[in-house]
């Protein structure tokens, strides 16, 4: 068992921007052919957490679509899915185009109902700016033309750190589920686009595992959790704010479920990760962007990490937890990613 205290001199905090996945693929898994007009003929394996997929060919084709192809929903759908030999290739091509051509813009939200889904999706195609509803409807109707079943899902989303362990009061978000080869998958194009890094969408939100998706998305219709048994809203309301980096860095899918921590002088969190990682913690008052680093003692036993830290004074705090892979080399600048935040009440 190891005990150590991390006191980083320099750290780069990364919460809202995270690196999109790039997946190597085994040789022979993709067949390439040429269709009329030079488009590639795509064949890729089914999505699975056990299969690593390189989407670069699909993404490049979709991102470079000419403006003439985007005259309307039908012409764009036909262009994006023409080379695809699988439902996954179609779903990915449409995702890649939307996340590279449409921007999230809260100023476009009017609060009014739309005349029809097709009219709303067509408006998004024209303006290239929208909120979550526009992303989800555009995705749905581009795929509908291609014969792929997709649905839009309304629900509650945990977006802010000060919502950790707090009830989410209103339905405020919309995302998609898509049916590929008979199985349903979850995705959130709005979050993939708004957490893009270096121009690349955050692929964590493309065909996300339901056990990870539920950390911050709670659908009004429980069947779209794609979980059995389904969680209750009261359970979701207790969760911390969990960032995609938590899952990408290899932490156990069974993330901490208590986002509100009442404590005295010290508090302890238990996490599981098969890899060697290191941590740092910061605290701040809820809604205040000013953070203060606090010491954290880490006890590791096999894949179990016990983190002990504290908040400076009585009252309500937001505790921010950061992590990074442990390096064998001396690092002049340590780059941590935010993995979770908690509401801490000391008193």
N, C-alpha and C positions, 0 to 999 in steps of 0.2 A: 504494500500500500504506500502510495506516495503522497506527501503533503508539500504544497508550495503556495506561495503568495505571488500574485502577478501585480507588479507596479510599472506599467508601461510608461516610458518617457514620451514616446510619440505614438499616436494611433490615428488611423484614418477611419472615421465612422461612416459606415455605409448602411443606411436603412432603406431608403426608398428606391435605390437603383441597384439592381443585381444583374449578374452576368447571365445572359441567356445560355441555355444548354447547347453544346455542340456534341453530336453523337457520332463516334466512329461506327462503321458497319462492317460485319464480316464479309470477306470476299465471296462473291457469288450470290449475295442476297438481293442485289438489284440488277435488273436487266435493262439495258439502254438500247433503244432503237430510234430511228429518225422517222418522224411523220412529215407529211406535206408541209412546206413552209419552214422546215428546220426545227419544229418543236420536238422535244424529246418524248419518247414513249416510256412512261414511268411504271415501274413495278416495285413495290416496297413491301416489307413484311408487315404483319398486323401490329398495331401498337400494344406494347406490354411493358411493364416495369422490368421485365427480364430481357428485353430486346433493345439494343441501342441503335438508333436510326440516324442516318445522315440525311437531313432535309435540304442540303445546300442546293442541289440541282432544281428541286421544286421551287424553293424560295427565290432563286435567281430568276427563273422564268416568270414567276408571278410579279416580282418587284419591277421587272423591266417591261411589263405590259404596256403597249402603246396607248395613248389617250384615245385613239380611235376605237379601241376595244371597250372603252368605258362609256359609250354613248347612252346605254341604259342597262338595266339589270340583266336582261337576256343576253345582250352581246358580251357583257363582261363575264357572265357565268360560262357562256360557251367557250370563250377564249381561255379562261383560267382552267377549265376542266377538260379541254379537248385532248391533251396528250395523256391523260390519266388512265391507267389500267386498273386502278383499285379505288375503293371508296376513301381510303385513308389519303391517297394522293390528291383526290378532289378536295377533301376537307382541309388538307394542309395548304393547298394552293390558294384557296379562298381566304384562309386565315392570314397567309403571308401577304396577300395584296392589301387586305383591310388594315392590318397593323402597320403597314408601311406607307399607306396613302391617306388614312383617315386619322385625324387628331381629336383628342378629347378636349372639349371646349365647353365649360360650364355656362358660358354666356348664351349658349344656344338653347338652354333649358327654359321652356316657357311655362311649364306646369299644366298646359292644356292637353286634352286628349287629341289623338291624331285621327284623321278621317278614315284611314285604312293603313294597315301594316305596309302594303306595297308603296303607298304614297310617302310614308315616312322613310322607308328604305331608299326610295328614289331621291328624296330630298338630301339624304346623307350622301348619296353618290354624287350629287351635283355640288354640294357645298364642301364636302370632305371634312366637315366638323360636326361633332355631335357629343352626346353623353352616352351612358351605358345602354339605354334603350335602343339608340340608333345603331350602335355596334352590333347588338344581338339580333335586331331585325334585319339588318343588311346581311349578316352571316346566314341567317335562316333562309332568306329568300334567294340568295345567290345559290345556295345548295339545293333548294327546292327545285329550281330549274334543272339542276343536274341529277335529279332523282334521288337525292340524299335527304333522309328525314332528320330534321333538326327542330328543336323547340326553344322558345325563350322562357326563362325561369325568373320569376320575381321573388325577392326575398330580402333578408336582413344581411348587412355586411358590416364587419368590424374593420373600420378604416383608420381610426386614430388610437394613439397610445393611451390617451386618457379614458378610452372605453374598455380597457382591460378589466375584466371581472365585473363589468357593469352591464345592466340590461340594455339591449339595443331596442329603442322605443318604436321605431317606425320602419316600414318597408321602404328601402331607399336604394335598391340596386337591382340590376337585371343582368343575367348571363345566359349561357347556352348549354344544352346537352345535344349531342349528335350521335346518331345510330350508325355504326360502322360494322358491316358483316354480322349484323344481328345483335351486337352489344352496344350499350349506351356508355358514352364518355362525357366528362364535364370539361368546360373551358370558359374562360373569361377574357374576351378580347380587349375590353376596356382596361383591365388591370395589366394585361400583357403589354398594351401600348403605353400606358402611363408610367410603368416601371421599366421601360426600355433602357438599355445601356449602350452607348456608342452607336445609336441608330438601330440596334437589334432588339426585337421584342423579347420580353421575358417569357421564355418557353415553359417556365414552370406552370403557367396558366393555360397550356395547351394539352388537353387530355390528362388532366391532373387526377391523381389517385383520390378517390372519394374520402378516404380517411384523412388526407391532408387538406382537401378542399373544404371540409366541414369546419376547419379551424376558424375560418373567417367568413364563410358563406352558409346561411341558413335559409333554405327555400320555404315559402309558405305552404307548398305541397310537399309533404314529407317523402313521397316516393322518389323525388329528385335528389334526395341525399345519396341515393344508390348505396345505402347501407342497410344491413340487417343485423340486429334490430335498429330502427331509426331512433335518432336522438330526439329528446324533447327540447322545446325552446328554453325552458328553465336551465337545462344543462348547458346549452350554447351560451347563454348569458353569463355564465360563470367563467368562461374561458379567458385566458390571457390574450393579448394581441400576439399572434404567432406569425413570424415572417417566413417567406419562402426559403431564406437562407438556412433556417432551422432544418428543413428537410433536405436541402441540397448538400449540406455539410454532413449528412449521414446520421442525424439524431433519430432515435426511435420514433416510429409513427405515433406511439402512445405519448403524445406531448402532455405537459402538465395541464391539468384541467381546472386548477384553482387560480384564477387571475387576480383575486382579491386576497391579500395576505395581511392578517392582523398580527402584529409582532411587538416584542419588547426590544431588548438590546440587540438581538441577532436573529437572522432568519436563514433557513437552509432550503435549497432547491436540489432535487435529485433528477439527473438527466442520464440518458443512455446513448452511447455512441461506440461503435466498434473501432473507430479510428482515434488516433491521438490528436486531441484538440486543446487549445488554451482559451482562456476566458478573460473578459474584463467586465466591470459593472459601472454604471453611472446612475445618478439619481437627479431628479428635478421636480419642482412643484408641478402639479397637473396643469397643462396648458401653457407652461413656461418653457421656452426653448433653451434656457440656460441650464447646462448640465454640469454636474460635479462628479469626478471620478471617486469611487469608494473602493477600498481594498476588498479583495475576495480571496478566501482561502479555499483551495480545491483539493479534495481527497478523491483519489482514483483507485478503484478496485476492479480489475478486468474492464468491462464496458460501462461500469457505473461511475458517474461523477457526482460527488456531493459538493455543492457550492455554498459557502457560508459568508454572508455579508451583512451589512447593517445600513440604516439610514441615519443621518446626522442628528435630527431632532424630532420631537413629537409632531404629529400632524399627518396630513395626507401627502404622499409622494408617488411619483411614477419611477419605477425601477426598470432600467434598460439593461438588457443582457446581450453582450457581444461575444462572438467566438471566431476562431480561425483555425485552420490546420496547423498543428505544431511542426515547426521546422527544425531540422538538425543544424542548420546554419545560423550564424548570428545575423539578426535582422536590424538594420539601422532604422527602418520605418516599418512598423507593424500595421498591417491592414486587416481590421476586423470588420465583420458584418453583423448588423443587428439581427438577432434570432428571436427575441421575444421581449415583451414588456409587461409589467405587472403593476397593479395598484397596491401600494403598501400603506397601511394605517398604523402609525406608532403612537401609543398613548396609554 
